[in-house]
Amino acid sequence: MYEHRTYVEARRRFPREGRKIRTGKGLERVVTIDIWNDTVLLRDDEGTRRTLTLEQLEIEVAQ
């Protein structure tokens, strides 16, 4: 029970998979998230993928 609650709370910090977000590189789709390493894998419309930490993503989205 505790582990599930911890997992759910950790996921809330991340954007949902499949969601399109505007970053410093333009519009990108969230491919996957990694709550254990605090990273997000993004893909742009051309298929280019990149991995950002959650902190890096928050900075890019805020700009």
C-alpha beads as a LAMMPS data file, in Angstrom:
LAMMPS data file: protein, C-alpha beads

63 atoms
62 bonds

1 atom types
1 bond types

-500.0 500.0 xlo xhi
-500.0 500.0 ylo yhi
-500.0 500.0 zlo zhi

Masses

1 110.0

Atoms # bond

1 1 1 0.000 0.000 0.000
2 1 1 2.738 2.451 0.968
3 1 1 4.738 1.700 -2.173
4 1 1 1.735 2.292 -4.409
5 1 1 1.002 5.646 -2.791
6 1 1 4.646 6.684 -3.143
7 1 1 4.608 5.698 -6.822
8 1 1 1.395 7.628 -7.507
9 1 1 2.730 10.733 -5.767
10 1 1 5.988 10.545 -7.728
11 1 1 4.125 10.254 -11.059
12 1 1 2.143 13.416 -10.340
13 1 1 5.297 15.486 -10.726
14 1 1 5.640 14.411 -14.367
15 1 1 3.666 15.253 -17.503
16 1 1 1.497 12.416 -18.797
17 1 1 2.924 10.121 -21.439
18 1 1 1.606 11.028 -24.875
19 1 1 1.064 14.666 -23.943
20 1 1 2.465 17.353 -26.241
21 1 1 4.315 20.139 -24.499
22 1 1 6.050 23.256 -25.755
23 1 1 9.736 23.322 -24.840
24 1 1 12.743 25.356 -25.895
25 1 1 12.976 23.096 -28.969
26 1 1 9.326 23.546 -29.960
27 1 1 6.413 21.163 -29.614
28 1 1 7.449 17.732 -28.314
29 1 1 5.578 14.632 -27.173
30 1 1 6.299 12.879 -23.878
31 1 1 7.295 9.341 -24.846
32 1 1 8.040 7.942 -21.414
33 1 1 8.921 9.001 -17.907
34 1 1 11.339 7.487 -15.420
35 1 1 10.355 8.357 -11.868
36 1 1 13.385 6.575 -10.391
37 1 1 15.899 8.676 -12.348
38 1 1 13.709 11.811 -12.608
39 1 1 13.927 11.848 -16.408
40 1 1 11.534 12.392 -19.290
41 1 1 12.012 11.091 -22.837
42 1 1 10.670 13.505 -25.460
43 1 1 10.182 13.160 -29.234
44 1 1 9.624 15.967 -31.707
45 1 1 7.569 15.770 -34.919
46 1 1 10.668 14.773 -36.897
47 1 1 11.239 11.774 -34.632
48 1 1 14.262 13.155 -32.804
49 1 1 14.352 11.936 -29.225
50 1 1 16.036 13.463 -26.213
51 1 1 16.070 12.794 -22.516
52 1 1 15.805 15.582 -19.969
53 1 1 15.779 15.582 -16.224
54 1 1 12.525 16.749 -14.714
55 1 1 14.320 19.886 -13.541
56 1 1 15.597 20.647 -17.065
57 1 1 12.120 20.108 -18.481
58 1 1 10.537 22.459 -15.955
59 1 1 13.064 25.164 -16.882
60 1 1 12.447 24.747 -20.626
61 1 1 8.672 24.779 -20.273
62 1 1 8.798 27.913 -18.107
63 1 1 10.751 29.902 -20.719

Bonds

1 1 1 2
2 1 2 3
3 1 3 4
4 1 4 5
5 1 5 6
6 1 6 7
7 1 7 8
8 1 8 9
9 1 9 10
10 1 10 11
11 1 11 12
12 1 12 13
13 1 13 14
14 1 14 15
15 1 15 16
16 1 16 17
17 1 17 18
18 1 18 19
19 1 19 20
20 1 20 21
21 1 21 22
22 1 22 23
23 1 23 24
24 1 24 25
25 1 25 26
26 1 26 27
27 1 27 28
28 1 28 29
29 1 29 30
30 1 30 31
31 1 31 32
32 1 32 33
33 1 33 34
34 1 34 35
35 1 35 36
36 1 36 37
37 1 37 38
38 1 38 39
39 1 39 40
40 1 40 41
41 1 41 42
42 1 42 43
43 1 43 44
44 1 44 45
45 1 45 46
46 1 46 47
47 1 47 48
48 1 48 49
49 1 49 50
50 1 50 51
51 1 51 52
52 1 52 53
53 1 53 54
54 1 54 55
55 1 55 56
56 1 56 57
57 1 57 58
58 1 58 59
59 1 59 60
60 1 60 61
61 1 61 62
62 1 62 63
